[in-house]
Amino acid sequence: MNDTTADSLIPYDEIVQDALRSVVRRVLDRIDAEGGLPGGHHFYIAFRTRFPGVEMPRHLLERYPDEMTIVIQHRYWDLLIDDVHFEIGLSFNQVPAKLSIPFDAVIGFVDPAVNFALQFQPKEGEAVIVPEPAPAPHVPIEDGSNVVTLDRFRKK
């Protein structure tokens, strides 16, 4: 018996990550079909803001140049889902915004109501962040913001 493991010619890790990302799509499809979130469910969805296909207002991209987490709970609108992305309207400090997020840009999904969380590994080539012309200043999150950190849900 050999102590070394053969390298797989089948990309199992990538296949599993794609399957887990489909969980996010199916959950969003379900709340859309049912007209909203049941019970106390709400979602934190973290995504890479500079991933190809992400569309969001410039002021949010400047504030969150690498990653952003949105909260889907009480106030959202125009939820549209297809096989590769979702669109959603949210309010950020009482300013409405429309976002379009490819599922491949999603790096985290949490439903704290039932202590459910998924984290996604970057696909090959995703780790490269397009540099900004000038670094954006750090702006602290204000009260009432819909952006939260997933740190408390990460396994240590």
RAPE-V421628 format. One record per residue. N is the residue number from 0. SS is DSSP state (hx for helix, st for strand, lp for the rest). OMEGA is omega in radians with two decimals (999 if undefined). NEAR is the number of other ideal C-beta (glycine too) atoms within 8 Angstrom. Layout:
BEGIN
<<N SS OMEGA NEAR> <N SS OMEGA NEAR>>
END
This chain:
BEGIN
<<0 lp -3.09 2> <1 lp -3.14 3> <2 lp -3.13 3> <3 lp 3.13 4> <4 lp 3.12 3> <5 lp 3.05 4> <6 lp -3.12 4> <7 lp 3.04 6> <8 lp 3.09 3> <9 lp -3.08 5> <10 lp -3.07 6> <11 hx -3.12 7> <12 hx -3.14 7> <13 hx 3.13 8> <14 hx 3.13 9> <15 hx 3.13 8> <16 hx 3.10 11> <17 hx 3.13 8> <18 hx 3.13 8> <19 hx 3.08 10> <20 hx 3.11 12> <21 hx 3.05 9> <22 hx 3.13 10> <23 hx 3.13 13> <24 hx -3.11 12> <25 hx 3.11 8> <26 hx 3.12 11> <27 hx 3.06 11> <28 hx -3.09 9> <29 hx -3.13 8> <30 hx 3.08 14> <31 hx -3.13 9> <32 hx -3.10 6> <33 hx 3.07 7> <34 lp 3.09 5> <35 lp -3.10 5> <36 lp 3.11 9> <37 lp 3.04 6> <38 lp -3.11 5> <39 lp -3.12 4> <40 lp 2.96 10> <41 lp -2.99 12> <42 st 2.91 12> <43 st 3.10 14> <44 st 3.11 12> <45 st -3.14 11> <46 st 3.09 14> <47 st -3.03 12> <48 lp -3.12 13> <49 lp 3.08 9> <50 lp 3.13 11> <51 lp 3.12 4> <52 lp 3.08 10> <53 lp 3.07 14> <54 st -3.13 6> <55 lp 3.13 11> <56 lp -3.09 7> <57 hx -3.10 5> <58 hx 3.09 6> <59 hx 3.10 13> <60 hx 3.10 11> <61 hx -3.13 8> <62 hx -3.12 8> <63 lp -3.00 10> <64 lp -3.10 11> <65 lp -3.10 7> <66 st 3.09 9> <67 st 3.04 10> <68 st 3.08 13> <69 st 3.09 12> <70 st 3.05 11> <71 st -3.09 11> <72 lp -3.03 8> <73 lp -3.00 4> <74 lp 2.99 6> <75 lp -3.11 9> <76 st 3.08 6> <77 st 3.10 7> <78 st 3.09 12> <79 st -3.08 7> <80 st 2.94 10> <81 lp -3.05 6> <82 lp -3.03 3> <83 lp -3.12 7> <84 st 2.99 10> <85 st 3.07 12> <86 st -3.12 12> <87 st 3.00 14> <88 st 3.14 11> <89 st 3.09 13> <90 st 3.10 9> <91 st -3.06 10> <92 lp 3.12 7> <93 lp 3.08 5> <94 st -3.12 6> <95 st 3.13 6> <96 st 3.08 11> <97 st 3.13 11> <98 st 3.02 13> <99 st -2.98 11> <100 st 3.02 13> <101 st 3.11 12> <102 hx 3.10 12> <103 hx 3.09 10> <104 hx -3.09 11> <105 st 3.13 14> <106 st 3.11 10> <107 st 3.10 14> <108 st -3.12 13> <109 st 2.94 11> <110 st -3.05 12> <111 lp -3.14 8> <112 lp -3.12 8> <113 lp 3.11 6> <114 lp 3.13 6> <115 st -3.14 6> <116 st 3.03 10> <117 st 3.00 10> <118 st -3.08 8> <119 lp 3.06 10> <120 lp 3.09 6> <121 lp 3.02 8> <122 lp 3.13 8> <123 lp -3.14 4> <124 lp -3.13 5> <125 lp -3.00 9> <126 lp -3.14 5> <127 lp 3.11 5> <128 lp 3.11 8> <129 lp -3.10 5> <130 lp 3.08 4> <131 lp 3.08 7> <132 lp 3.10 3> <133 lp -3.13 4> <134 lp 3.11 5> <135 lp 3.10 9> <136 lp 3.10 4> <137 lp 3.11 4> <138 lp -3.14 6> <139 lp 3.10 4> <140 lp -3.12 6> <141 lp 3.07 6> <142 lp 3.11 3> <143 lp 3.14 5> <144 lp 3.10 9> <145 lp -3.11 8> <146 lp -3.13 10> <147 lp 3.09 9> <148 lp 3.13 5> <149 lp -3.04 13> <150 hx -3.09 5> <151 hx 3.13 5> <152 hx -3.11 9> <153 lp 3.07 7> <154 lp -3.11 2> <155 lp 999 2>>
END
